[in-house]
Amino acid sequence: MIRTFYLFTQFVVLLAVFNASFGQAQTSSLDNWADYVAGEYDILPNITYAIANNTELKLDLYLPRDRSVAKPTLILFHGGGWVAGQKERNVFWLLPYLSMGWAAINVEYRVARNSLAPAAVEDCRCALRWATYNAKQYNLDASKFVLTGTSAGGHLALITGMLPAQAVFDRQCPTADSTRWAKGTEPQAKVAAIINWFGITDVADLIDGPNAKHYAIEWFGSMSNRQELARQVSPLNYIRAGLPPIITIHGDGDDIVPYCQAVQLHAALDKAGVPNQLVTIRGAKHGGFGRQDLLSCYAVIRDFFNKNNLLK
């Protein structure tokens, strides 16, 4: 009950602030927004989507009360360098999409103190599969799943959406319920777009050498095959034609995730013919963007959605 109230109050307070991001009309008072939220959204917290390493993996669902038509759905992965972070602290990033009437899924995953790499990747792939299998129950539009996250969450959005079907990292996911689908007929996960906020694209670059970062080193610990595994979970190694559209937002002064990784991703996607866009925040470091920068970013995102038919 306390956690549900926490989610609700965060939602009420910040929805009005972020509403301008996508050019929606604002109401004149916060009280009006409280009425809107109470009447228009159901929040279903802490649904178990899988169990791994004796850990129940949880997600929160934000569902428009009007579910007469299937809704585009944002799937959000929190940051924290794969070693820290909580989904509840990430709820602010849902608000621009909720203001458009989308559904949203806020995902928790195992961090390093529970399980080392590649556990976080496995969990996020399982969350996507859960959303796909349960889309009809909650009236989610499985053809319009948009993945997003910041920092390590940006990496997880990228790798979750870029791994090929039946990837090795899917093996811990619950299999399809045989009472709902015969073998081979279960729905296949599909990602419509990825919004990468200053995420890691080359994990191997961060565990050795001049760009090594403590959080990445901690995620792999002392495992002997860490370089090989780091390459396996690096989005840069999965660039190919046919990927979903990808937009990357990154500060060129970032000292936590090198800006050059965003540039490399953009160049490789261009070469493969994947629709993509790099938005550079001049002088910005690792997140912490100002209000005007955020408003500009969401205007670009909305235009990106229009170009890729995600708002129809």
C-alpha positions as CSV (number, residue, x, y, z in Angstrom):
1,M,0.0,0.0,0.0
2,I,2.8,2.5,0.9
3,R,4.6,1.8,-2.4
4,T,1.4,2.1,-4.4
5,F,0.7,5.5,-2.7
6,Y,4.3,6.6,-3.5
7,L,3.9,5.8,-7.2
8,F,0.6,7.6,-7.3
9,T,1.8,10.8,-5.7
10,Q,4.9,10.9,-7.9
11,F,2.6,10.5,-10.9
12,V,0.3,13.3,-9.8
13,V,2.9,15.8,-8.9
14,L,5.0,15.4,-12.1
15,L,2.5,14.7,-14.8
16,A,1.6,18.4,-15.1
17,V,5.3,19.4,-15.3
18,F,6.1,17.0,-18.1
19,N,2.8,17.4,-20.0
20,A,4.2,20.3,-22.0
21,S,7.0,18.0,-23.3
22,F,4.8,16.5,-26.1
23,G,2.9,19.7,-26.8
24,Q,-0.3,18.7,-24.9
25,A,-2.5,21.4,-23.4
26,Q,-2.0,22.0,-19.7
27,T,-4.6,22.4,-17.1
28,S,-4.6,25.4,-14.9
29,S,-4.1,23.7,-11.5
30,L,-2.6,20.6,-10.0
31,D,-5.9,19.7,-8.5
32,N,-7.3,19.2,-12.0
33,W,-4.4,16.8,-12.8
34,A,-5.1,14.9,-9.6
35,D,-8.7,14.3,-10.8
36,Y,-7.4,13.3,-14.2
37,V,-5.0,10.7,-12.9
38,A,-7.5,9.3,-10.4
39,G,-10.0,8.8,-13.1
40,E,-7.9,7.8,-16.1
41,Y,-5.1,5.4,-14.9
42,D,-4.9,2.1,-13.0
43,I,-1.5,1.4,-11.4
44,L,-0.7,-2.3,-10.8
45,P,2.6,-2.5,-8.9
46,N,5.0,-5.4,-8.3
47,I,3.7,-8.0,-10.7
48,T,6.1,-10.9,-10.9
49,Y,7.1,-11.5,-14.5
50,A,9.8,-14.2,-13.8
51,I,11.8,-15.8,-11.1
52,A,15.6,-16.2,-11.4
53,N,18.3,-17.0,-8.8
54,N,15.6,-17.3,-6.1
55,T,14.5,-13.7,-6.9
56,E,11.0,-12.7,-7.9
57,L,11.4,-10.2,-10.7
58,K,8.8,-7.4,-10.5
59,L,7.3,-4.8,-12.8
60,D,4.7,-2.0,-12.5
61,L,1.9,-1.6,-15.0
62,Y,0.4,1.8,-15.7
63,L,-2.9,1.2,-17.6
64,P,-5.3,3.8,-19.0
65,R,-8.8,3.0,-17.6
66,D,-10.1,3.3,-21.1
67,R,-8.9,0.1,-22.6
68,S,-11.4,0.0,-25.5
69,V,-8.5,-0.1,-27.9
70,A,-5.0,-1.5,-27.5
71,K,-2.5,1.1,-26.3
72,P,1.1,1.8,-27.4
73,T,3.2,0.8,-24.5
74,L,6.5,2.2,-23.1
75,I,8.8,-0.3,-21.4
76,L,11.2,1.4,-19.1
77,F,14.5,0.0,-17.7
78,H,16.2,2.0,-14.9
79,G,19.8,3.1,-14.8
80,G,22.4,2.5,-12.1
81,G,25.4,0.9,-13.9
82,W,23.8,-2.6,-13.6
83,V,24.9,-2.4,-9.9
84,A,22.3,-0.2,-8.3
85,G,18.9,1.5,-9.0
86,Q,15.2,0.9,-8.4
87,K,12.3,1.1,-10.7
88,E,10.4,3.4,-8.3
89,R,13.1,6.1,-8.6
90,N,12.7,6.0,-12.4
91,V,9.0,6.7,-12.6
92,F,9.5,10.3,-13.8
93,W,10.6,9.1,-17.2
94,L,7.2,7.6,-17.8
95,L,5.3,10.9,-17.6
96,P,5.5,12.3,-21.1
97,Y,4.1,9.0,-22.5
98,L,1.4,8.7,-19.9
99,S,0.3,12.3,-20.8
100,M,-0.4,10.9,-24.3
101,G,-2.6,8.1,-23.0
102,W,-0.1,5.3,-23.5
103,A,0.3,2.3,-21.2
104,A,3.7,1.8,-19.5
105,I,5.7,-0.9,-17.9
106,N,8.4,-0.1,-15.4
107,V,10.8,-3.0,-15.0
108,E,13.0,-4.1,-12.1
109,Y,15.9,-6.5,-12.8
110,R,18.7,-8.1,-10.9
111,V,21.7,-5.9,-10.2
112,A,25.3,-7.0,-9.5
113,R,24.9,-7.5,-5.7
114,N,22.3,-10.2,-6.6
115,S,23.6,-11.6,-9.8
116,L,26.5,-10.6,-12.1
117,A,26.3,-10.2,-15.9
118,P,24.4,-11.1,-18.0
119,A,21.5,-11.4,-15.4
120,A,20.2,-7.9,-16.1
121,V,20.0,-8.6,-19.8
122,E,18.3,-11.9,-19.3
123,D,15.7,-10.3,-17.0
124,C,14.9,-7.5,-19.4
125,R,14.4,-9.9,-22.3
126,C,12.1,-11.9,-20.0
127,A,10.1,-8.7,-19.2
128,L,9.6,-8.1,-22.9
129,R,8.5,-11.6,-23.4
130,W,6.0,-11.3,-20.5
131,A,4.6,-8.1,-22.0
132,T,4.2,-9.9,-25.4
133,Y,2.4,-12.9,-23.8
134,N,0.1,-10.8,-21.7
135,A,-0.6,-8.0,-24.2
136,K,-4.2,-9.1,-24.8
137,Q,-5.0,-9.4,-21.2
138,Y,-4.0,-5.8,-20.5
139,N,-4.9,-4.5,-24.0
140,L,-1.4,-3.5,-24.8
141,D,-0.6,-2.9,-28.5
142,A,2.2,-5.5,-29.0
143,S,3.1,-3.9,-32.4
144,K,3.9,-0.6,-30.6
145,F,6.3,-1.6,-27.8
146,V,8.8,1.2,-27.3
147,L,11.8,0.5,-25.1
148,T,13.7,3.2,-23.2
149,G,16.1,3.8,-20.3
150,T,18.9,5.9,-19.1
151,S,22.6,5.0,-18.8
152,A,22.7,1.2,-18.1
153,G,18.9,1.3,-18.7
154,G,19.6,2.8,-22.1
155,H,22.0,-0.1,-22.7
156,L,19.3,-2.6,-21.6
157,A,16.7,-1.0,-23.9
158,L,19.1,-1.3,-26.8
159,I,20.2,-4.9,-26.2
160,T,16.7,-6.1,-25.4
161,G,15.4,-4.6,-28.6
162,M,18.4,-5.6,-30.8
163,L,19.0,-9.2,-29.8
164,P,17.8,-11.7,-32.4
165,A,14.8,-14.0,-31.7
166,Q,15.7,-17.0,-29.6
167,A,18.8,-15.4,-28.3
168,V,20.9,-17.3,-25.7
169,F,19.9,-14.8,-23.1
170,D,16.2,-15.8,-23.4
171,R,16.8,-19.3,-21.9
172,Q,15.8,-18.3,-18.4
173,C,12.5,-16.8,-19.4
174,P,9.3,-18.7,-18.6
175,T,8.0,-20.6,-21.6
176,A,4.6,-20.0,-23.2
177,D,1.6,-21.4,-21.4
178,S,0.7,-24.6,-23.4
179,T,-3.0,-24.1,-22.4
180,R,-3.0,-20.7,-24.3
181,W,-0.8,-21.5,-27.3
182,A,0.3,-24.7,-29.0
183,K,4.1,-25.0,-29.5
184,G,5.2,-22.7,-32.2
185,T,2.2,-20.5,-32.2
186,E,3.0,-18.3,-29.2
187,P,3.3,-14.6,-30.1
188,Q,6.8,-13.3,-30.9
189,A,8.2,-10.2,-29.2
190,K,8.4,-7.2,-31.5
191,V,9.9,-3.8,-30.7
192,A,8.6,-0.7,-32.5
193,A,11.3,1.7,-31.5
194,I,14.1,2.3,-28.9
195,I,14.8,5.6,-27.1
196,N,18.3,5.4,-25.7
197,W,19.2,8.1,-23.2
198,F,23.1,8.1,-22.9
199,G,23.3,4.3,-22.8
200,I,26.3,2.1,-23.1
201,T,26.8,0.6,-26.6
202,D,30.2,-1.0,-26.2
203,V,30.4,-2.8,-22.9
204,A,33.8,-4.4,-23.6
205,D,35.3,-0.9,-23.9
206,L,34.3,-0.2,-20.3
207,I,35.9,-3.2,-18.5
208,D,39.5,-2.8,-19.6
209,G,41.7,0.0,-21.0
210,P,41.5,3.8,-20.9
211,N,37.7,3.9,-20.8
212,A,37.3,1.3,-18.0
213,K,34.6,2.2,-15.4
214,H,34.2,0.8,-12.0
215,Y,30.5,0.0,-12.4
216,A,31.2,-2.1,-15.5
217,I,34.1,-3.9,-13.8
218,E,31.8,-4.7,-10.8
219,W,29.1,-6.1,-13.1
220,F,31.5,-8.8,-14.4
221,G,33.5,-9.4,-11.2
222,S,36.4,-11.8,-11.6
223,M,34.8,-14.1,-14.3
224,S,37.4,-15.5,-16.7
225,N,35.3,-14.9,-19.8
226,R,34.4,-11.4,-19.1
227,Q,35.7,-9.9,-22.4
228,E,33.8,-12.5,-24.5
229,L,30.6,-11.9,-22.4
230,A,31.0,-8.2,-22.6
231,R,31.0,-8.4,-26.4
232,Q,27.9,-10.6,-26.3
233,V,26.0,-8.0,-24.4
234,S,27.2,-5.0,-26.5
235,P,24.6,-3.5,-28.8
236,L,27.3,-2.4,-31.3
237,N,27.7,-6.1,-32.1
238,Y,24.1,-6.6,-33.2
239,I,23.8,-3.8,-35.9
240,R,22.0,-5.1,-38.9
241,A,19.3,-4.2,-41.3
242,G,15.7,-4.5,-40.1
243,L,16.3,-3.2,-36.5
244,P,13.6,-1.0,-35.0
245,P,14.1,2.8,-35.3
246,I,16.5,4.1,-32.6
247,I,17.0,7.6,-31.2
248,T,20.0,8.3,-29.0
249,I,20.2,11.3,-26.7
250,H,23.6,12.0,-25.2
251,G,25.7,14.8,-23.7
252,D,29.0,15.4,-25.4
253,G,30.6,16.1,-22.0
254,D,29.6,12.8,-20.5
255,D,32.3,11.4,-18.2
256,I,30.4,8.3,-17.1
257,V,29.4,6.8,-20.5
258,P,31.7,8.1,-23.3
259,Y,29.9,10.2,-25.9
260,C,31.9,8.5,-28.6
261,Q,29.8,5.4,-28.0
262,A,26.7,7.2,-29.1
263,V,28.6,8.5,-32.2
264,Q,29.8,4.9,-33.0
265,L,26.2,3.6,-32.7
266,H,24.8,6.3,-34.9
267,A,27.4,5.7,-37.6
268,A,27.0,1.9,-37.6
269,L,23.2,2.2,-37.8
270,D,23.5,4.6,-40.7
271,K,25.7,2.2,-42.5
272,A,23.2,-0.6,-42.0
273,G,20.3,1.5,-43.2
274,V,18.5,1.5,-39.8
275,P,16.3,4.6,-39.2
276,N,18.0,6.4,-36.3
277,Q,18.9,9.8,-34.9
278,L,21.5,11.1,-32.6
279,V,20.6,14.1,-30.4
280,T,23.6,15.8,-28.9
281,I,23.2,17.9,-25.8
282,R,26.2,20.3,-26.1
283,G,28.2,20.7,-22.9
284,A,26.0,18.3,-20.9
285,K,27.5,15.5,-18.8
286,H,25.8,12.3,-17.7
287,G,22.1,13.2,-17.7
288,G,21.0,16.1,-15.4
289,F,19.7,17.9,-18.5
290,G,17.9,21.2,-17.9
291,R,14.2,21.7,-18.4
292,Q,14.6,23.3,-21.8
293,D,16.9,20.6,-23.0
294,L,14.3,18.0,-21.9
295,L,11.5,19.8,-23.6
296,S,13.6,20.0,-26.8
297,C,14.4,16.3,-26.6
298,Y,10.8,15.3,-26.2
299,A,9.9,17.5,-29.2
300,V,12.4,15.6,-31.2
301,I,11.2,12.3,-29.9
302,R,7.6,13.2,-30.9
303,D,8.8,14.1,-34.4
304,F,10.7,10.8,-34.5
305,F,7.5,8.9,-33.6
306,N,5.6,10.7,-36.3
307,K,8.2,9.8,-38.9
308,N,8.0,6.2,-37.9
309,N,4.2,6.0,-37.6
310,L,4.1,5.4,-33.8
311,L,1.5,8.0,-33.1
312,K,-1.2,6.7,-35.4
